[in-house]
Amino acid sequence: MEDGRCRVEALECKECRARYALEARFVCDNCFGPLEVVYDFSGLDAAETRRKIQAGPQSIWRYVDFLPFERQPQTALAAGMTPLIRADRLAERLGIGEVWIKNDAANPTHSFKDRVVTVAMAKARELGYEVVACASTGNLANSVAAHAAAAGLESYVFIPADLEEQKVLATGVYGTHLVAVNGSYDDVNRLCTELSFERDWAFVNVNVRPYYSEGSKTLGYEIAEQLGWELPDRVVVPIASGSLFTKIARGFEEWLEVGLIEGEVPVMNGAQADGCSPVARAFADDKPVCKPVRPDTIAKSLAIGDPADGPYALELARRTGGTIDAVSDEEIRQGIKLLAETTGVFTETAGGVTTAVLKRLAERGDIGPEERVVAVITGEGLKTLDAVRGSFETYEIEPRVSSFTETVEGSPVAA
C-alpha cells in the first residue's frame, strides 16, 4: 500500500466474531460459522484513493486497497471493468425511468466468476498451493479451468453430471481434470468439502472461500465508479449461494465508510428461479432460510438448494427495503428474450431470472419513477443455448425474390 500499511487484518467469523490468521480456512472452530476477511480502512484518504483507482489498471486490481493482499498480485488473466450500459429501450418497455445493465459476461470466460477466481487463484498461489479445484454449476468451472491453465496450475473441476453441454465443453477445453458427479450441486459441494480435508488443494469456493468471495465486491465498486462515483437507487442481482448479492452491497458499504461515495446502500432486490428458490420462499413466508430444496429449473447456474449465504441475503433484502422474488422457467425464457431485444445483450438463464424479476418489480409498482436501477447480468447466453431454442422463427426460402416476397414479406409475423 502507498502509505505502507496493510489494510487486511484477519479472517473473522460472521457469527461469533472470533478471529483467525489469514490462511486457508473457511469455518469457525467455535461455532462453525462462515469466515470473512476483515480490514482496517481507518486513515485512508478518500481523495488520494480515488486518484489511485482512476490511475490503476483496467481490471479489478485498480481496487487492490480493498482486496485481501498486501500488494497487487500478478495474474495471467484480467477480470473486471465490464460495461455498464444505459438501457433506455428496456426502461421504456417496462415503463420505468432509468435502467442500467451491468454486463459481466464481458469477462475473460464470460461470467462474473472471473472476478472471484482471480482473487482466489492469487491467494492460493500466495499460500503455496500448486493444485486448484472447485465445485461448480458451470460458470465457475469455466473460470477455474481457464485461470489455472493461464497460470500453469493443475486443476480439478467437479460439476453435476446433468450440466449444460455448452458449459461442459467450455471447461474441458482448457485441459482440466473434469469430474462429473451423479447428483445435484449440493452433492458436488459436499464431496469437495470432504476432499478439501484430504487433499492439499486450494478449493476456491471451499477452503479459500473467504478470499474468493471478496472478488464479488468489485462489482459494487465498478457500478459506483461508472455512475460517476454515485450510488444507484436499486440493484437487482441473481441469487445462488447469496454471496454475490451480499458482497455487492458490502462493496457499497466499504466505499461509504471511507468517504469515496455518499448516500446509503441501495435497495437490494434478489432474483431466484421458482425451481430453486429457498431464499425467495423464506422471504415470502417471513421465515429464516433453513430447509434445503431439490433444484428443478433451467437456471442451473443458480441451482443451489442449500445456499451458504442465504440467511445473510435475506437479512440484506429486508434491511434495505428490497425483496427476493422467484420466477418461472417460462418467465426466465421471456426475460432472456426481453433483454436481447431491447439492449442487444444475450444473457444466460441467470440473467433471464434477473430481467424477469426486474419486469415483475416494474409491474408491481415497486420502482419509483425517479429511480436509477442497475440489473446485474452475470453470464453469456451462448452458455445456455437450449433455453432459447424454439423461441423465434426462421424463414426457409428458395433463392428467388418471389420466394422471399411470398414467404417472408407475406407472412403474418412479418406483417
Summary of the structure (lengths in Angstrom):
residues: 415
radius of gyration: 21.5
end to end distance: 63.0
largest distance: 77.8
contacts: 1492
relative contact order: 0.12
helix: 42%
strand: 17%
